[in-house]
Structure formats: C-alpha cells, structure tokens
Amino acid sequence: PIAYCLLPITYYLLPITYYLLPITYYLLPITYYLLPITYYLLLACLLP
C-alpha cells in the first residue's frame, strides 16, 4: 500500500521539520520587517 511507502518518508521528514521550526520562528519577524521594504522597493522600481 501507499501508506507503507509514505511512512518512512514522514519518519525522515519529522526531525527535519522539528529542526526547521525554530529557524522559521526566528525568520518570521525578519520577513515581517522586510516585507514593507521589498514592497516599497518594488513600487519604486515599477513606477516611473
């Protein structure tokens, strides 16, 4: 069955997500601060 094929994949992916969670947690505020900057930069580049 497909479930047997997916089980080891999820088993290997679980620690990866576990290690990535704090990284994303720290990156979230950074992206939150960068979003308006990139937004204004895009507007500045797109507008004549």
C-alpha positions in Angstrom: 0.0 0.0 0.0 0.9 3.7 -0.4 0.8 4.2 3.3 3.8 1.9 3.8 5.7 4.0 1.3 4.8 7.3 2.9 5.5 6.2 6.5 9.4 6.2 6.2 9.2 9.5 4.3 7.3 11.1 7.1 9.6 9.4 9.6 12.6 11.0 7.9 10.9 14.4 7.4 9.7 14.8 11.0 13.1 15.6 12.5 13.8 18.0 9.6 10.6 19.9 10.3 11.5 19.8 14.0 14.8 21.4 13.3 13.3 23.9 10.8 10.6 25.1 13.2 12.8 27.3 15.4 14.5 28.6 12.2 11.2 29.7 10.7 10.2 31.1 14.1 13.2 33.4 14.0 12.9 34.2 10.3 9.2 35.2 10.6 9.9 38.6 12.2 12.7 39.3 9.8 10.4 38.6 6.8 7.7 40.7 8.5 10.1 43.7 8.7 11.5 43.0 5.1 8.0 42.8 3.5 7.3 46.5 3.5 10.8 47.3 2.4 10.6 44.9 -0.6 7.1 46.3 -1.3 8.4 49.9 -1.4 11.4 48.8 -3.5 9.2 47.0 -6.0 6.9 50.1 -6.2 10.0 52.3 -6.7 11.3 50.0 -9.4 7.9 49.5 -11.2 6.8 53.1 -11.1 8.5 55.6 -13.5 
